[in-house]
Amino acid sequence: MIGVYPIGQGWGLVTSPSPSATGTLGIGMLNSIVTVKYKTGTRNEMGGLSYAWANRIEGLTCSISQMTEREFLLYGKTSSASAFNMYCNYNTDTAAISMLDRMVDANSITYEVTAIKNPSMLNRHLEIVLEIVD
């Protein structure tokens, strides 16, 4: 199916991959695997809190691409080099992703979730805005 889809640094005209008839992203677009982590807090013997990151979802297939300059200006990020968009299919696991989560990709790059969008609230896919954590 010919259409305009997010590719790399911007939008491009491609013939494949394309969204399936159900509206989910074609498998060719999902070229990254990430682990979604959430922060857990435990009390220590002195009454303080210790925080650690635990896995929420392992092996999530998605597409991560750097933001275009237009998107960068729209979201007001501090550095376009550290701002990314992640696209993944919507399901019960991905519906649990929150703004407090972090993503770790196969290259051990850690991203912080800064926005989550469910286009038109159709529950087909999620567009998640990420920023690299130093």
Steps between C-alpha positions, in 0.01 A plus 500: 500500500642836400491763772692754704655353812764614753845395379828597662532876519158585357207382294546315176297340224537123515328201348588262783472453794152631556245494778292185493126498444447504877694825532804355679849581380652268238767266634770656279468833681552348844878475485604553864458300816479682834445419865252723682606568860311655790629643829437303818555627852580292807540611859833438670561435870552873568158592356635646175407398149730322257408511132579246231382438143302181435387360163140569398522360143794308353554458126254767382526533121486860386642761268720778639590798285654837569259794507485726199586867552131589474406252774797615705373860494143388570598315818758759611772247572841615621698310238376354173779240519345350814130510400342188345161361400411139573213323326358171630180302460232553763414204724432437868874503580580825320188666645677484839793717387505826697690829502708373795647210299832464324593303189829316446581388146729221375796744498446573873387856427255616765210727404257687723134512396392864460164458320264220400251541215223265391401652162126567483460271804458206261725264702689392188849625579679729743733787417737551792735799521837408653805688617842347566591483869856609580 
